[in-house]
Amino acid sequence: MSPQATAGPAVLRAAIGTYPRTRALKEGGVTSPLLRLDFADIPVISRAFAPMVRELRFDVSEMAIATFLQARAAGRPLVLLPVVLAARFQQSALLCRRESDIRSPADLAGRRIGVRAYSQTTGMWLRGIIAEEGGPRPEESQWITFEDAHVAGIADPPFAERAKPGREMLAMLREGALDAVIVGNDMPADPALRTVFPDPQAAAEAFWQRHRLVPVNHMLTVTRELAEQRPELVVELVRMARAAAAPVPADGHGAPPASRAALRPVVELALRYMAAQAMLPRPLTVDEVWDGLPPEIE
């Protein structure tokens, strides 16, 4: 929509995945007299990120935090909202073959590691965790990617290379062309594969003890035009998203942070990891990350 005042509720084109925290928002359990969300049919929500960043195709879009930070550094007119849609520990997403001689992340130096895109948020968190736990720095491994970044103009670093067209990441792992891979939220049910972390749950708890946070994968964004011209709709959108998430039980480490202040440690750590991994075209401050957010939103 063009975010102008209209008779009746404003209609915002939205791209948001379906999770326990968004189900009420998408299925009519949370409504508003000010706005209505027209949800695009996108079965794999990550496919909405590039159209949002490159074309501003939606008024409201879920977005991976690494994608947004790259977009902000590149000057794209998007605004981040303090609404977490997906957060999880990442250690179970790093896989190798069951018979591999890799016994821990420390063994990944010089290895060929596959990841959908170097810019993938799960990869960003895992590279930072690997380095923290005594494993190789990103440039000490060889990263094999399969897609470009969602943000146009963001190039892979020199220690990453593109797989040949038509190659498939898990097939390359099984045949030995890759030593390890980083998957997303969907873990393959394959007894021939195992996690690189010997005990992912223990590694996740160690991360929690170090940082006292759960890594955030996806948040909510809007166009800068909407935030500037109709800030009251953005305020209402945040209210609705928080209301939809409120009844969802928290995990063992509590509900995800739901304010700029509470999210500060997450943003700071993501920025530090991304700078160390050559993922940002320029440095960013935390204040820049929240630029454009209506002041009424905490």
SEZATI-790750 format. One line per 3 residues: number of its first residue (from 1); for each residue x, y, z of C-alpha. Coordinates in steps of 0.2 Angstrom, whole numbers, padded with zeros to 4 digits. Layout:
NUM> X/Y/Z  ...
//
This chain:
1> 0000/0000/0000  0005/0018/-0001  0004/0022/0018
4> -0009/0036/0017  -0023/0039/0028  -0039/0030/0022
7> -0057/0027/0027  -0057/0011/0038  -0042/0001/0043
10> -0026/0003/0033  -0021/-0012/0024  -0003/-0017/0025
13> 0005/-0030/0014  0014/-0042/0025  0026/-0057/0024
16> 0027/-0066/0040  0030/-0085/0044  0018/-0095/0054
19> 0024/-0100/0072  0016/-0101/0089  0021/-0083/0092
22> 0013/-0077/0076  -0002/-0089/0074  -0015/-0077/0082
25> -0009/-0063/0072  -0011/-0072/0056  -0027/-0082/0060
28> -0037/-0067/0067  -0035/-0070/0085  -0027/-0052/0087
31> -0036/-0038/0077  -0036/-0019/0077  -0048/-0005/0071
34> -0033/0004/0064  -0025/-0009/0052  -0027/-0025/0044
37> -0013/-0036/0038  -0014/-0044/0020  -0002/-0059/0021
40> 0008/-0064/0006  0008/-0083/0003  0026/-0087/0005
43> 0029/-0105/0012  0047/-0103/0015  0048/-0086/0023
46> 0067/-0083/0019  0061/-0081/0001  0053/-0064/0007
49> 0069/-0056/0013  0077/-0052/-0004  0061/-0045/-0011
52> 0059/-0034/0004  0077/-0028/0005  0079/-0025/-0014
55> 0061/-0020/-0020  0052/-0015/-0004  0039/-0027/-0010
58> 0030/-0028/0007  0025/-0015/0020  0029/-0027/0034
61> 0041/-0041/0033  0049/-0054/0044  0068/-0053/0042
64> 0084/-0062/0048  0094/-0051/0059  0110/-0053/0049
67> 0100/-0048/0033  0093/-0033/0042  0110/-0027/0048
70> 0118/-0029/0031  0103/-0019/0024  0105/-0005/0037
73> 0124/-0004/0033  0120/-0003/0014  0107/0011/0017
76> 0091/0002/0013  0076/0011/0019  0070/-0002/0032
79> 0066/0000/0050  0069/-0013/0063  0055/-0017/0076
82> 0059/-0024/0093  0048/-0039/0089  0057/-0056/0090
85> 0049/-0070/0079  0062/-0083/0080  0076/-0086/0092
88> 0085/-0102/0096  0102/-0110/0101  0112/-0114/0085
91> 0124/-0128/0090  0113/-0142/0083  0113/-0135/0065
94> 0132/-0139/0062  0133/-0156/0055  0146/-0168/0049
97> 0146/-0186/0043  0145/-0199/0057  0161/-0207/0052
100> 0171/-0190/0051  0186/-0187/0061  0179/-0171/0066
103> 0176/-0172/0085  0173/-0154/0090  0172/-0137/0082
106> 0191/-0135/0085  0194/-0148/0071  0186/-0137/0058
109> 0202/-0127/0054  0206/-0129/0035  0190/-0139/0032
112> 0177/-0136/0019  0161/-0130/0027  0145/-0128/0017
115> 0132/-0115/0021  0117/-0109/0010  0124/-0091/0010
118> 0138/-0084/0019  0126/-0071/0025  0114/-0083/0033
121> 0110/-0079/0051  0113/-0096/0058  0130/-0096/0050
124> 0134/-0080/0058  0130/-0085/0075  0139/-0102/0073
127> 0155/-0094/0066  0155/-0083/0081  0152/-0097/0093
130> 0166/-0108/0085  0179/-0094/0087  0174/-0091/0105
133> 0176/-0109/0109  0193/-0111/0103  0189/-0116/0085
136> 0196/-0108/0070  0192/-0090/0065  0181/-0089/0049
139> 0196/-0086/0038  0204/-0102/0044  0191/-0113/0036
142> 0185/-0114/0018  0167/-0108/0016  0157/-0115/0002
145> 0141/-0106/-0002  0126/-0109/-0013  0117/-0092/-0014
148> 0120/-0073/-0014  0116/-0062/0001  0099/-0056/0001
151> 0106/-0038/0001  0112/-0033/-0017  0130/-0029/-0017
154> 0135/-0038/-0002  0149/-0050/-0008  0156/-0065/0000
157> 0173/-0063/0009  0189/-0070/0000  0189/-0086/0010
160> 0172/-0091/0003  0169/-0099/-0014  0153/-0103/-0023
163> 0148/-0121/-0026  0146/-0126/-0044  0129/-0124/-0051
166> 0117/-0138/-0048  0126/-0145/-0033  0117/-0148/-0017
169> 0124/-0145/0000  0119/-0161/0009  0123/-0172/-0005
172> 0141/-0164/-0006  0143/-0168/0013  0137/-0186/0011
175> 0150/-0189/-0003  0164/-0181/0006  0165/-0165/-0005
178> 0161/-0155/0011  0168/-0159/0029  0153/-0150/0038
181> 0138/-0140/0034  0127/-0127/0043  0108/-0131/0040
184> 0093/-0120/0045  0079/-0124/0056  0075/-0140/0047
187> 0087/-0154/0053  0089/-0168/0041  0083/-0185/0049
190> 0098/-0194/0043  0108/-0207/0054  0123/-0205/0043
193> 0125/-0187/0050  0129/-0181/0067  0132/-0164/0075
196> 0149/-0157/0076  0146/-0151/0094  0147/-0168/0104
199> 0134/-0162/0116  0124/-0147/0107  0113/-0145/0123
202> 0128/-0143/0134  0136/-0131/0121  0120/-0121/0121
205> 0121/-0119/0140  0139/-0114/0139  0134/-0100/0127
208> 0120/-0095/0139  0132/-0094/0154  0144/-0083/0143
211> 0131/-0071/0136  0114/-0073/0145  0105/-0073/0129
214> 0097/-0084/0116  0103/-0080/0098  0089/-0071/0088
217> 0086/-0077/0071  0071/-0067/0064  0063/-0050/0069
220> 0050/-0039/0061  0054/-0024/0049  0044/-0011/0040
223> 0048/0001/0026  0055/0018/0032  0041/0026/0022
226> 0028/0018/0033  0037/0022/0049  0039/0040/0044
229> 0021/0043/0036  0011/0032/0047  0020/0030/0064
232> 0004/0026/0073  0001/0011/0062  0019/0005/0066
235> 0015/0007/0085  -0001/-0003/0083  0008/-0016/0073
238> 0020/-0019/0087  0006/-0020/0100  -0003/-0033/0089
241> 0013/-0043/0087  0017/-0043/0106  -0001/-0047/0110
244> 0000/-0062/0098  0016/-0068/0106  0011/-0065/0124
247> 0001/-0082/0127  0015/-0093/0120  0024/-0102/0134
250> 0042/-0096/0137  0056/-0109/0135  0068/-0113/0149
253> 0077/-0097/0147  0062/-0086/0147  0053/-0077/0133
256> 0063/-0068/0119  0067/-0049/0123  0054/-0037/0118
259> 0061/-0020/0119  0076/-0010/0112  0084/-0011/0129
262> 0082/-0029/0131  0088/-0033/0114  0104/-0022/0116
265> 0115/-0037/0121  0109/-0047/0106  0112/-0033/0093
268> 0129/-0029/0101  0134/-0047/0100  0128/-0049/0082
271> 0137/-0033/0076  0153/-0039/0085  0152/-0056/0076
274> 0148/-0049/0059  0162/-0037/0060  0174/-0051/0064
277> 0167/-0061/0049  0168/-0048/0036  0149/-0047/0034
280> 0146/-0028/0035  0151/-0015/0022  0154/-0003/0036
283> 0153/-0002/0055  0136/0001/0063  0132/0007/0080
286> 0117/0001/0090  0109/0018/0089  0110/0017/0070
289> 0102/-0001/0070  0086/0007/0078  0086/0023/0067
292> 0068/0027/0061  0059/0018/0075  0044/0028/0081
295> 0049/0035/0098  0033/0029/0106  0040/0011/0104
298> 0051/0005/0118
//
